[in-house]
Amino acid sequence: MPKIELISFDLCPFVQRSVITLLEKGIPFKRTNIDLADKPEWFLQTSPLGKVPVLKINDNILFESAVINEYLDEITPPSMHPGDPLQKAINRAWIEFGTELSNLSFKMILTDDEETVAQSLEALQNKFEFLDKNLTAGPFFNGEAFSLIDAAYAPVFIRMEYLLKQVIDDLIPPACNRALDWRDAILARESVQDSIIDGYTELATARFKKRGSVLLKDL
Ligand SMILES: N[C@@H](CCC(=O)N[C@@H](CS)C(=O)NCC(=O)O)C(=O)O
């Protein structure tokens, strides 16, 4: 196994996708956290887009969480991604959809504008309704096996459960049974629980409040 280092930020959901993949695969790794508000010079020289996660494999650099996770998956069979080209493409497409959910929830938490909160919430709920219609029997996206796509959605469900639930209880519309069951199955997964940093709720609440979150201001 090559020497693996994950360059990270404590609250980054994209980093968390890779942490879950590493834990699922039992790959030993070193995590190095940086401060995104004060990026060290070595990081700026390392990360082509100035973003985390970055995976160092011996002296090689990988960036973009989806690419990192597919690499980690491929070096440690059996795969957590469908083998069939169409199913694999469908999974990749819905991973992108999950990124949109993550970005919308981030926008909703970060904004200092009530109107933006309301618009983002409505957009998120519409997207959950769309997602719900496209989920199958479960418990996970591809059935019994936990896959890369489940790891990709875990951080947004964690953000909803451990941060947003303090102010919004039913972000996923109650009629979206499949999405709710999927969320529960993902949140119950050991690797997902182990990916949550100690003090996540307090840290995330304080960090977003400091940045002017109108949604969390009364906490
Ligand atoms: N598409 C990228 C997104 C990564 C991303 O946006 N990371 C954020 C932190 S969560 C970042 O590093 N942002 C740079 C910054 O804040 O300056 C991926 O999937 O890895």
The ligand as an SDF file (V2000), in Angstrom:
LIG
                    3D

 20 19  0  0  0  0  0  0  0  0999 V2000
  -15.0810   19.8060   -6.3610 N   0  0  0  0  0  0  0  0  0  0  0  0
  -14.2040   19.7920   -5.2290 C   0  0  0  0  0  0  0  0  0  0  0  0
  -14.7180   20.7710   -4.1920 C   0  0  0  0  0  0  0  0  0  0  0  0
  -13.7650   20.9360   -3.0270 C   0  0  0  0  0  0  0  0  0  0  0  0
  -14.0520   22.2220   -2.2510 C   0  0  0  0  0  0  0  0  0  0  0  0
  -14.8220   23.0810   -2.6970 O   0  0  0  0  0  0  0  0  0  0  0  0
  -13.3910   22.3540   -1.1040 N   0  0  0  0  0  0  0  0  0  0  0  0
  -13.5240   23.5760   -0.3620 C   0  0  0  0  0  0  0  0  0  0  0  0
  -13.6400   23.3220    1.1420 C   0  0  0  0  0  0  0  0  0  0  0  0
  -15.0620   22.4080    1.5790 S   0  0  0  0  0  0  0  0  0  0  0  0
  -12.2630   24.4110   -0.5620 C   0  0  0  0  0  0  0  0  0  0  0  0
  -11.1770   23.8950   -0.4650 O   0  0  0  0  0  0  0  0  0  0  0  0
  -12.4300   25.6950   -0.8400 N   0  0  0  0  0  0  0  0  0  0  0  0
  -11.3420   26.5840   -1.0480 C   0  0  0  0  0  0  0  0  0  0  0  0
  -11.4140   27.8160   -0.2350 C   0  0  0  0  0  0  0  0  0  0  0  0
  -12.2880   27.9140    0.6560 O   0  0  0  0  0  0  0  0  0  0  0  0
  -10.5880   28.6860   -0.4500 O   0  0  0  0  0  0  0  0  0  0  0  0
  -14.0730   18.3780   -4.6630 C   0  0  0  0  0  0  0  0  0  0  0  0
  -15.0230   17.5990   -4.8190 O   0  0  0  0  0  0  0  0  0  0  0  0
  -13.0110   18.0220   -4.1140 O   0  0  0  0  0  0  0  0  0  0  0  0
  1  2  1  0
  2  3  1  0
  2 18  1  0
  3  4  1  0
  4  5  1  0
  5  6  2  0
  5  7  1  0
  7  8  1  0
  8  9  1  0
  8 11  1  0
  9 10  1  0
 11 12  2  0
 11 13  1  0
 13 14  1  0
 14 15  1  0
 15 16  2  0
 15 17  1  0
 18 19  2  0
 18 20  1  0
M  END
$$$$
